Amino acid sequence: MAHLTCNFFSKSLMRTVDITVILPTDKYVFTDPDFKPQTTFKTLYLLHGIFGSTSDWINGTRIEAWAQEKNLAVVMPSGENKFYVDQPHSMDNFGIFIGEELVDFTRRSFPLSKKREDTFIGGLSMGGYGALRNGLKYHDTFGSIIALSSALILDGVYTSTYEDVNPMGNRYYYESIFGDISKLKGSDMDYYALVDGLKSEEFPQLFVACGTEDFMLKEQNEQFHQYLLEKGIEHEYQTGPGGHDWVFWDTFIYKALEWLPLDEATTGVSSGNVSIESEGK
């Protein structure tokens, strides 16, 4: 599996940004010496949570091994702590960056499919919010959305105060992310408004999951699931043992990859797998 770290100048963010990319372009299969990776790859744009970085998913899960097996390219950008939305006054246009510029740059730079049905977006916690927001907003680009333990925090944003001692939970912080809170409801940062604004045939495929011990389950993810049911929006919703942690995300990113329309698994040679007998099994 080719593991690349690169940086480029982003017009959306007006600064140089880093991304991590994994590509199965060097895949070798013992049982099929003539195996050649496909010329273009299905692609998952995978977003980290708050306090995270472009390396979070590789450090916290086995995404690299599973992507290699399923011939999937994975692109992991940095969203800083900005929730992957746009704040033009501070040149923090992370929504445009994720939904437009990053897709365009990576498609021009790497052998990625340009088809909607081959282009996916996913994330955890803050990144789960970012995947939902940008997957729904840029539904013409993304055919599937994976939202794990999503930080669907808007109810808390509306009732936040300046006196809250939590620096990442008070109104000052939320205003730096979402702008004027009084204009947030119904905007393109409101996941309920984005759901309401799409026709049924425009919806990406949705995979939503949260741990049964996660504090974000009932008042956030379960509530969103119920809203989708009320609207008649088809989606995959799963819960399972676990909290807001990497054990859960490692388990459920695998379940999400099994859900995506990917290739059948074909194991290639890697530092952790050199057994000829196990190849292709």
N, C-alpha and C positions, 0 to 999 in steps of 0.2 A: 504494500500500500504506500503510495507516494504521500508524504506528509509535508506540506508546504506552509511557510509563513511568509507573507509578503505585505508590503505597504504601498499605498498609492494616495494621490491627492484627491480628496473628495470635494467637489464643488458644493454639495449639499451642506457640508459641515465646515467648509473653508479651512481645512487642515489635513495633514497627512494622517491616515488611519491604518491600523493593522488588521489583517484578517488571517485566520488559519483555515487551510483547505486540505481535505484528504481526498485523494483520487486513486481509484483502482487501476491506473493506467499501466502499472508494472506487474500485474497479476500473472503468476505462473502456476499452472496446475499439473502435478506429477502425472495424473492419469490421462491427461489430454495435452501432450507436448505441443500440439498445433493450436492450442487455445489462444485466441487473441481477444483482448478486451474490445468491447464495442467502440465505435468511433465517437459516439456522443453518449453522455451519461445522464440518467435521471438524477435530480439534484435536490438535496434537502438543505435549506437555509435554517440554521439552528441557533437560537438565541439564548444567551445566558441570563441568569437572574441577577438581582441587585448585589453589588459588591463584586461581581464576577468579571471574567476576562475571556478572551478568545480561546484560551486553553481549558476552560472549565469542563466542557463536555468530554474532552479526551482524558483529562485527569480523573474525572468522577465516574465515568461509565466505560463500557466496552464498545462504544460506538464505532471505533476504528475497525475492529475485527469484524463486526456485523456488517458494516458498510462494504468492506472488502468482499465478504461472502456474497452479498446481494448486488454487487457492481453498482454501488451508489456513491455519487460524489456528495460531500458534505462541506458546506461553507459556514464558518463560524466567525461572525463579526463581533465588534465590541459595541455595546450600547451604553457604556459608562453606567450611570445611575439614572438615565433619562427616560426610561419607559418606552423608548422607540417611537416617540411622537415628535411633532414639529413645534419648535419655538423659534420662529424666524428672527425675533429681535435679538436673540443671543447666538444666532447662526447654529442652532442645535436642531437641524432639520433631519432627525433620525428616521422619521417615517418615510420621507422622500428618499433618504439614503437606502433604507432597507427595501422599499417597494419598487424603486426605479433604478437608482444609480448602481447599487451593488449587483443587482441582477444583470444589468447591462454590462458592467465592467467584467464580471466573472464569465459571462457568456462570450465576450470578445477575447478573453484571456485564456480560457480553458475549454476543453471539448465537452461542452454541456448542451443538452437538448434545449431547444427553444419552445418546446410544446408545453402548453398549460398543464396537460395531464401528466407531464413528467417533472413538474416543478412544484416543490412542497416547501412549506414553512412550519417551523415548530419551535417550542421553547418551554422553559420551566419558570414558574413564579413570575417575576417581572417579565421574563421572556415569553411566558405563556400568554400574558396580557398582550405583549408586542406581537406575538404570532397571530392571535385572534384579531387584534386591531388592524394589522397590516394585511393579513390574509383576507379579511373581509373587505377592507378598503380597496385593495389591489386584487380583487377576485378574478380579473381577466388574466392575471399573471400566475397566480397560485391555484393549483387544482386541488390541493389537500392541505389541511391545517392540523397540527398536533399541538394540543394545549395541555401541559402537565402542571398540576398544582397552581393554576393560574392566579395571579394577584389581581383579582377582580375587585378592586378596592374603592370604586367610585362612591359607594355609600359612605365610607369613612372619610373620603375627601370632602364631600359636601358638608359634613358635620365637624370637620377639623377646626382646631383653634390655634391661635398664635402662641398660647401659653403652654401647649404640649411640650414636655421636656424631651420627647423623642425627636432628635434632629431629622430623622427620615419619616416622621409621621405628623409633623405640625404643618400649619397652613402656609408658612413661608416656603417650606420645601415644595409642597404641592403646587403653589403658585409658580414656582420656578420651573415646574414640569408642565403643568396644564394651562398656565396663564390665568385669566379671569375665571375663577371658579363658578361665578354666576352664569357663565356662558358655556360651561362644560356639558351640561345635560343636553342631549340632542345634537351634539357636535360630532365630528368624525373621530373623536377620542372616546366616545360613549359606545360601548359594545352593544348595548341594547338598541340604540339608534341605528347602528350599522346593520344589525340583523333586520330591523324593521324596513330599512331602505333597499333591501335586495329582493328580487323576485326569486321564487323557488328554484328556477332553472339556473340562476346565477351563482348559487351557493357552492363554494368549495366543499369537498368532503370534510367532515369534522370528526376528530378523535379527541375527546375530553376525558381526563382522568385525574383523580385526586386520592390521596391516602386517607384511610378511615380514621387515622389519628392526627390528621393535618388540621390545624386551626383554620385553614382556608376552605374547609370542605363545605359545611352547611350553609353559612351565610354568603358564600361566594360561588363556589363551583356547583353545588347542588342547586342553588337558586337559578344559576344560568342554565343548567340542564333542564329544569322545570320550565323555564321561559321558552327554550327551544321546543319542548314538547307542546306547550300551549300554542305555539306558532306553527306547529306541524312541520318543523324542520328536522329532516332525517339526520341522525348523527350517532356516533358510537360513544357511549358513556360508560366508563368503568371506574370502579373503586376497588381498593385492595389494601391489605395490611401495610401500614407504614405512615410515617410522618412527613414533614417538609424537609426531606433529606435525600442524599445521594443513593441510599439503598433503594428507596422507592423509585427514583428517577432512572436508575440503571435497569431495574426490572421493567418499568413501563415504557422506556424508549424502545426496548426490544419488542414488547407487545405492539407498540405503534408501528415499528418497521414491519412486523408480520402483517399488520393491517393494511399498510400502504401497497399499492399495485407495483411491486418490485419483482425482480428476477428470482427464480428459484436459487436457493443458496448453493454456491459452488466454492468449496474451500480452496484457497491458494496457499502457497508457501509463505510462512512468516517465521519470525524468531521464536514464536511460541508453538509452532505446529510444523514439524518436519517429518511426520510419520507418513510414509507412502500409503500404508494400509488405510489411513483415515481420510485420504483425499477423496473428495466428492461425496462423502457420506454425511 
